[in-house]
Amino acid sequence: MATLLGDQPRYRVDQIWKGLYEQLAPPAEMTNLPKALREGLEVMLPAALTPITESVADGGETIKFLSQIDGGYQVETVLMMYQGRATVCVSSQAGCAMGCGFCATGQAGFDRHLTAGEIVEQVVEAAARARRLERRLSNVVFMGMGEPLANEGPVWAAIERIHGDIGLSARHITVSTVGVVPGIRKLATRPLPVTLAVSLHAANDALRETLVPLNRRYPIDMLVNACQEFVSSHGRRLSFEWAMIDGVNDRPSDAAELAALCRRLQPSAHVNLIPLNPTPGWPTKATPGPKVREFRERLETLGATATVRRNRGTDIDAACGQLAARTRAESVPAPTRREA
């Protein structure tokens, strides 16, 4: 920043930094700066995200943004409003290389990693929108497009800025992974005690390999050992994300296997049951509501703690990658896709 400002007084750096991360203002709205400097900043600090479209659901409580980044690629950000607060779900990659078939992003393939700045700008834009709607941004979850721990360096740099500059507690920042074991071990050594969420979806290797191809490289025992390292390092409870797929992973035997796995990490493991968001490229359907509740009750009987996550925005393609896929199909030519 100081390099960009040249011979401007040193205090201008602080003014601009506070404007960007505390006031959540673009340069044009930083009225404590001279007009010429504001105009120069708009040139020197161009926006990393170009809005394409947005969709609103749940009576205005869920907003999904689709933006274009350098190279013509698209990323999604979801802002979810609650009483007096808001959570933003951010993307860490354009596309995803993990290949999970029930995920719309995984079906689309991988484009490129996001930079720390592109990730932070998603948070800043969401926080500004939340403030205009009289909500305080309280949580950031890395559960959007991409695998955060396959892009761990920029993701961590973004976390440091979200924590240090935007001022969000590390405990209110959640990093989700499908099980990138080296990334989990790296996260265990990082100084900020962020929350870890593992997209598990199956508790035996045979089934998990069909749902999460990365399990062939990092099978469940290896994954659980890495989770134990994380828990020991930070003393934080982690969560296992479990997309409920009718007739696939919602049987009594699945509950028994999952509960046994949780007991290996007790009292530091919690299960989030997620009714599957439908995607056009996946033939199965979500577990019906009554069966989801039965599964949760069975888990609790077996000694695991579990909650059912409320689906948000299913009528606006809220599952990761769906809005981007629909928009590309309707009107926006997709750039040439890179190999993962």
N, C-alpha and C positions, 0 to 999 in steps of 0.2 A: 504494500500500500504506500509506504513512504517513498519508494522508488517511483511510483506512478505520479506522486504529487510534486516531485521535483523540489523547488525552492519554497513551497508553501510552509507556513509555520507548523511545528510539530503537533500542536494541539488540534490541527485539522484532522489528523489521523484518528484521534480519539472521537472527535465529533462525527466523523463518517462511520466509524465502527459502531458507535452507539446508535446512530441513525439506522444502520442496516440491521443490527441484531437486537436492539432494545426497543427502538421505535418502530421497527419493521417497515421502514419507509424506503421507497426508491429514491435515488438521488434528486429527482425533480421536486420532491416534497421536503427536502432538508432545507428549510427556510433560514436556518442559522448559518448557512454557507452563502458566499457571494454567488450571484447568478451565473457568472462566467465559469466558476468552479463546478456548479451543479451541471451545467451544460457539458463541461469537459468530462465529468464523471460518467455521464450517460454514454459517452463514446468510449471511455477507458474501461468501464465496468458494464459491458452489455449483459443483458439477461441471458442466463444459460437455458432457460425454458421458454419456448414460444407456445402460447396457448393454442390448442386446436379446437377443443370442445369441452364441455362439461355437462354432467347429468346430475339431476337432483332426485332424491327419493325420500321415503319415510317422512313425508310432510316437511321437507327441508332439513331434516336431521342428518342426512347422508349426502355428501357431494363428492362426485368422482371427476377428477380433472384428467384430461388427456393432453399431453404436451409433446412438442417436438424438440429434440436436442441436436447438437452438432452432428452432421452426417445424415440428417433426415430421419433418424430413428425416433420411435415413440415410447414414452413412458407414462405410467399412470400413478396418480396419487389419490388417496381416499381420505376425506375428512369426515369424521363421525362426531356428531354433537350429542352431549349428554347434559344433565342439569348443571349449569354453571361452568362446564368444562368441555374440553374437546380432545380427541385423539386423532393423530394423523398416521396413516399407513403409507410408508414411502417405499419407492423402488430403489434397488441398488444396482440393477443391470437393465439394459434394454434387451428384453427377451431372457431366456434362461437355457442353460446347457444340461440341466439335470434330467430332463426327459421324463418326468412323472406324467403318465398318460392322462390322469384325471384333472390335470391343471392346464388351463387355457394357455398360460405362458409357456409351459413345458411343451405343449403341442406346437407352438409357433417356432421354437428354436431360439438360438442365441444371436444377438447382434453385437453388443459391446458392453464393457464395464462402464459404469457411471463414475465421474470424478467426484471428489469430496464436495466441490462447489455445487455440482448438479444435485447432489443429495441434499445439501443444506438449503439450497434454494427451494426445494419442495417443502421443507419444514417452515421456512420463512413465509412463503406464500400462504401456506395453510394457517399459520399462526395469525397472519394479518387478516385473513378472511374470518377466522374464528373471533378475533377481536371486534371486527365490524358487526358480528352477530352477537356481541356481548358474551362471548365465551372466552375462557382462558385455556390456552393449549397446555394440557397437563401431561400428556403421554405421547411418545413417538415409538412406533413399532416398525421394525424392518421386516414387514411381511408382504410387501408389494412384489412387483416383478423382479425376478432374479434371485440368486442364492447369495446372501450377504457375505458368507464366509468364503466364497470363491472370489470375492473382491475385498478381502479383509483389510488391506492397507487403506484404501480410500474410505471404506466404511468406518474404520476406527478414527481416521482424521475427521470425518464428519461428526462422529460421536463426541469427540473432544470439543468441537466448535459448538455443537448443540448444548453440551454441558457447560462449557466455560463462557461462551459469548451470549447464547440465548438464555442460559441460566436454568436449564432443566436438570433436575436431579437424575443422577445415573440410574437410580432405582426405578425411574419412570421411563427408561429407555429399554426396549426389548429387542433382542436380535434373534431372529428365527432362522433355523437351518434344517435341511433335510438330513443332516448327519455328516458334515464335512469334518471328520475327526481332527485333522491337523489344525483347522480353524478353531475348533472348540478348545483344543489344548493351548493355542495361542491366546484365545480370549481369557483363559484361566490365568495367564500371566499378566494381563493388562491391569492397570491400576484402578480403573473405575469399575465398581460392582454393578454392571448392567445385568439385566435379567435375560436368561437364556430360555428359548422355546425350541423344542425339537419336534419337527414334523415326523411323527413316528408311523402312524397309520396301520401298522401291523407289528406283532410282537414275536413272530417267528421268521426266520430268514427266508424260507421258501415263499411265503406270501409277500413279505416285504420286498423281495427282489422283483416281483411282478408289478408292484405299485411304485416303488422307489428304486430305480436301477442302480443308484449309487451304493445300495446295500451290498452289491457284489464286491465292491472295493472295501467298504467299511461295514462289516456285518455287525449284528446287534451287540454281541459281547464286546467288541472293540468300541462301539459307540457308547455303551453304558459305562465302560471304564473311563472314557474321556469325560463323560458327564460327571462321574464321581470325582475326577480331578477338578472340574469346574466348581462343584459344590464345596469340596474341601478348601479350595483356594479362596472363594468369596463368601462362603456361608449363606448363599442365596438358594431359595427354592427354585427349581426349574419346572417347566411345564412340558408335558407331552401333548402335542396337537394330534387329534385323531379324527380325520374326516370320516363320517359315518356313511358307508356305502352298503346299500341294501344287499344282503345275502353274501357279502364278501368279507367284511371284517366286523360284523355286528352280532356274531353268534355267541352262545355261552362259552364256547372254548376260547374265543378271542378275548372275552372279558377275563377269563381265568389266566391266560398267558400275560395279558397286560397287567393285571393286578400283581402277579408274581414278579414281573419286571419292576414295577413301582416299589415293591417291598425291598428290592436291592438298594434303593435310594432313599427310603423313608427315614425321616419325615420330610425329605426335601424334594419330593416329586408330586406333581399335581397333574391331573388329566383334564384337558379341554376337549370336550366332544363337540364336533362341528358338523352339523347337517351339510352334506355335500352340496355345493353350488353346482347346478347343472351346466355342462359345457357341451357344445355341439359335437366335439370329437371324441366323447367318452360315452360308451353305450349304456352304462349302468345308471342307476338312479339313487337318490338319497334315501337313507333309512327313514321310514315314517316316524313321526313324532312320538307316538306311544312306545314304539320299539326303542327309540333313543333313550327315553326315560327308564325303560326296563333295563337297558344296558348300564346306565349310570347307577341305578339301584343295585344291580348285581356287583358292579365294581366296589361300591361302598360296603356291601356285605362281605366282600373279600378283603377289605382293609385298605382300599385305595380311595383317595379323595378325588372327586370329579365334579365338574360343572358342565352345563350345556351352553355353548355360546349362541347368542341370538344372531341369526343371519341378518345382515344389513344390505339393502340396496339390490336385492335379487332382480328387481324389475329394471335396473339400469346397468346390467352386465357388470355387477360388482365383483365377481370373481376375477382374480388377477389375470390380466391379459385379454379379457373378453371385449372391453370397450375398444382397445387398440385393434383387435382382430376385426371387429365389426366395422370400425371406421375405415380401416385399410380396404376391406372388401367393398365398401360402398363408394369411397371417393378419393382416398389418398394412396397414390402409388407407393409400394414398399420399395426401399432401397435393396440392393443386392445383399443377400444374407451371408454372413461370415460363418466359417466353420467354427464349432466350439473348440 
